[in-house]
Amino acid sequence: MSAIANPDDEVIAASLPGDERILLATIEALAEMDPAALTIQHICRRAGATAPTLYYHFGSKDGLIAAAIERLVADWLGLLDATVAREGDLNVTLDQAVAGWRAMILAPTSPVMVFVWVTLLAARTSEESRAALIRARDRSQEMVRGAVAVYFGDTALATDLASTVVDGVISAALQFHLDADAEGLTERLNALVRVIRTVAQVPGH
């Protein structure tokens, strides 16, 4: 749904600075359309802003998409960081992680799918988008690595698990958008954490 789809949303949107409205409008649009089809005019109309404002704050369409990716990923990683425990029982941490990943995949802004979408369609033609995607990937893996390192130590295993988790969450998101099966999504995410639980039970992991 557009951020200015009804009068209440319009008032909220109008109260935000122009650059913020543009960024939010871009995030919403990326969840709905091909980045190549996204035009400056569409974003400005959706945000109630002008093209000079967009260019002033973001420089170009590529700069805007890169900024939107970083904001989208940062917001969701921040939410996961705040809701997933870093100590105590590993099973509790993993259950919280599954809930967080599921919410992220089902969210209207589709952060995981936007990441995939822009990777496939823009990363090869936009250096700014590619750099933003790499930063988002690395930040995601580092956050997961920090969480599992509490239980597995600051080791190569923690790095490998982090990479496996990020890849697994992306795969689960792709499968969900293919079959629209929410129960199947939950099972795929649970299968991912079962791998971590299994590794935790191996002596000298």
Secondary structure, DSSP 4 states (H G I P E B T S, - for coil): --TTSSHHHHHHHHTS-HHHHHHHHHHHHHTTS-GGG--HHHHHHHHT--HHHHHHHHSSHHHHHHHHHHHHHHHHHHHHHHHS-SSS-HHHHHHHHHHHHHHHHHSTT-HHHHHHHHHHHTTTT-HHHHHHHHHHHHHHHHHHHHHHHHHH-SSHHHHHHHHHHHHHHHHHHHHHHHH--HHHHHHHHHHHHHHHHHHHHSTT-
